[in-house]
Amino acid sequence: MRPERLVLVCGTGTEVGKTWVAAGLLAELRGRGHLVAARKPAQSYDVNAHGMHVGGPTDAVRLAEASGADPDHVCPPRRCYPRAMAPPMAAEALSLPSFTLADLVSELHWPDHEVSVGLVETAGGVCSPQACDGDVLGMVELLGPDLVVLVADAGLGTINGIRLSLAALGPVVGRSPVVVVLNRFDEAHDIHRRNRQWLVERFAIDLVTMPGGIGDLVERVTHRGGQAV
């Protein structure tokens, strides 16, 4: 069963806060009475010498906590790879079977009950490998989400990262709107403010700032907002 609204969360790169944004969105939606579900098609992470995850809970655990689900339902255990590299590369490094985008999409099992917002979080940046035969762009093309949320850092380099990511997404999103989340935004930071102004005024990018703009992001998700690339 496809959710009523399918949202895909991707990023301009790693460590931009995709999971933090996704978890905050899920928690806010739940708090407003929406039935939500989250899926992480594949995840990879660093472990210590004892095989314990480094850096706190995995993405699947964080998304599960925010959506009130079992982590194994968010990301199947067979798609959890204890090696800090792109999931298909981690599988290869661990001598585990390769997998395709079609495999990941076929494994996205949603709850039996109706879900008003289903969220899929990908790994890395928009051109990062997600499977042996494709990247986030291929995932977007296969899933046809109702909204794409592109998460970016607010600091130096973000204008370049956002514009390149939007240019890459353009040919595959079709009519799906894209909203950019400028994450870790600080109104008191001059570069952050100027980056936001430049992106909005020069390129007319639909943009939400976090952490303060969670309500704006919910509005985009629930009211078919955003702007087509």
C-alpha positions in Angstrom: 0.0 0.0 0.0 1.5 3.3 -1.1 1.1 6.1 1.5 -1.3 8.9 0.7 1.8 11.2 0.5 5.2 9.8 -0.2 8.1 12.0 0.7 11.8 11.3 -0.2 14.5 12.9 1.9 17.9 13.3 0.3 20.9 15.5 0.8 23.6 17.5 -0.9 26.1 15.2 0.8 26.8 13.3 3.9 26.6 14.7 7.5 24.1 17.5 6.5 21.5 16.3 8.9 19.1 14.3 6.8 18.1 12.0 9.6 17.7 14.8 12.1 15.4 16.7 9.7 13.5 13.5 8.8 13.0 12.5 12.4 11.9 16.1 13.4 9.4 16.1 10.5 8.0 12.7 11.5 7.7 13.6 15.2 5.9 16.9 14.3 3.5 15.2 11.9 2.7 12.6 14.6 2.1 15.3 17.1 -0.4 16.8 14.8 -2.3 13.6 14.4 -1.0 12.3 11.1 -0.3 8.6 10.6 3.3 8.3 9.5 5.8 5.6 8.5 9.5 5.8 7.7 11.8 3.7 5.6 15.5 3.6 5.1 16.1 1.3 2.1 19.7 0.6 3.1 22.1 2.0 5.7 25.8 1.7 6.5 27.7 2.9 9.5 31.0 2.6 11.4 31.6 0.1 14.2 34.3 -0.3 16.8 36.5 -3.3 17.4 33.7 -4.9 19.4 31.2 -4.5 16.5 29.3 -1.8 18.3 27.9 1.1 16.3 29.9 4.3 16.6 28.2 7.7 17.0 24.9 6.8 18.8 21.8 5.2 17.4 21.7 4.2 13.7 19.6 6.2 11.2 17.0 3.4 11.3 16.7 3.6 15.1 16.3 7.4 15.1 13.6 7.2 12.4 11.9 4.3 14.2 11.8 6.3 17.5 10.3 9.4 15.7 7.7 7.4 13.8 6.8 4.9 16.6 7.9 1.8 14.7 10.3 -1.1 15.0 13.8 -0.3 13.6 13.7 -3.6 11.6 10.6 -2.3 9.8 12.4 0.9 9.0 15.5 -0.8 7.5 15.6 -4.6 7.1 18.5 -6.2 9.0 19.9 -7.6 5.8 20.3 -4.0 4.4 22.3 -2.8 7.5 26.0 -2.8 6.7 28.6 -2.2 9.4 31.1 -0.4 7.2 31.2 3.4 6.8 30.8 3.8 3.1 27.9 3.9 0.6 25.7 0.8 1.2 26.5 -1.1 -2.0 30.2 -0.4 -1.5 29.9 -1.6 2.1 28.2 -4.8 0.9 31.0 -5.4 -1.5 33.7 -4.7 1.1 32.0 -7.2 3.5 31.7 -9.8 0.7 27.9 -9.7 0.9 25.5 -10.1 -2.0 25.0 -7.1 -4.2 21.6 -5.6 -4.6 19.8 -3.4 -7.1 17.5 -0.4 -6.9 14.6 -2.6 -7.9 15.5 -4.9 -4.9 15.3 -1.9 -2.5 12.0 -0.6 -3.9 10.4 -4.1 -3.8 11.4 -4.3 -0.1 9.6 -1.0 0.9 6.7 -2.7 2.7 4.3 -0.2 4.2 1.9 -0.8 7.1 -1.4 -2.5 6.4 -3.3 0.5 7.7 -3.5 3.7 5.7 -0.5 5.9 6.1 -1.0 9.7 5.5 2.7 10.4 5.2 5.4 7.9 4.2 9.0 9.0 4.4 11.9 7.4 2.6 15.4 8.6 3.6 18.3 7.8 1.2 22.0 7.7 2.0 24.6 10.4 1.2 24.2 12.9 -1.6 21.9 12.8 -4.6 24.6 11.1 -6.8 25.7 8.7 -4.0 25.4 5.0 -4.8 22.3 3.4 -3.3 22.6 0.0 -5.0 25.0 -1.6 -7.4 23.1 -0.2 -10.4 22.0 3.3 -9.3 22.1 6.3 -7.0 19.5 8.6 -5.3 18.4 9.9 -8.7 17.5 6.4 -9.8 15.6 5.9 -6.5 13.6 9.1 -7.1 12.8 8.0 -10.7 11.5 4.6 -9.5 9.5 5.8 -6.5 8.0 8.9 -8.0 7.6 10.7 -4.7 5.0 13.4 -4.1 7.6 15.6 -2.6 11.4 15.6 -2.5 13.1 17.2 0.5 16.7 18.2 -0.2 18.7 18.8 3.0 21.7 21.1 2.9 24.0 22.7 5.4 23.6 26.5 5.9 27.3 27.4 5.8 30.0 27.9 3.2 29.7 26.0 0.0 26.0 25.3 0.3 24.9 27.4 -2.7 27.1 25.3 -5.0 25.9 22.1 -3.4 22.3 23.0 -3.6 22.4 24.2 -7.2 24.3 21.1 -8.4 21.9 18.8 -6.6 18.9 20.6 -8.0 20.3 20.4 -11.5 20.9 16.7 -11.1 17.4 16.1 -9.7 15.7 18.2 -12.4 15.5 15.5 -15.1 14.1 12.8 -12.8 11.6 14.5 -10.5 9.1 15.2 -13.2 6.2 17.1 -11.7 7.3 16.3 -8.1 8.0 19.5 -6.2 11.3 20.0 -4.4 11.8 21.9 -1.2 15.3 22.7 0.1 15.9 22.6 3.9 18.8 24.9 4.9 19.8 23.0 8.0 21.6 24.2 11.1 20.5 27.7 10.2 21.5 30.5 12.6 19.8 33.9 12.0 22.7 35.6 13.8 25.2 34.1 11.3 25.9 36.5 8.5 26.9 33.8 6.0 23.8 31.8 6.8 21.5 34.8 6.2 23.3 35.8 3.0 23.1 32.2 1.7 19.4 32.1 2.3 18.8 35.5 0.6 21.0 34.6 -2.4 19.2 31.3 -3.0 15.7 32.7 -2.6 16.2 36.0 -4.5 18.6 35.0 -7.2 17.3 31.5 -8.0 13.7 31.5 -6.6 14.4 28.3 -4.6 11.6 27.1 -2.3 13.5 27.0 1.0 12.9 26.2 4.6 15.3 26.9 7.4 15.8 24.5 10.3 15.6 24.1 13.2 13.0 26.9 13.4 11.1 26.1 10.2 9.6 22.8 11.1 6.1 24.2 10.8 6.9 25.5 7.3 8.2 22.0 6.3 5.0 20.3 7.6 3.0 22.8 5.5 4.9 21.8 2.4 4.4 18.1 3.1 0.8 18.2 3.9 -0.4 20.8 1.4 1.5 19.8 -1.7 3.8 22.8 -1.4 7.2 23.3 -2.8 8.4 24.3 -6.2 9.1 22.1 -9.2 12.7 22.1 -10.2 
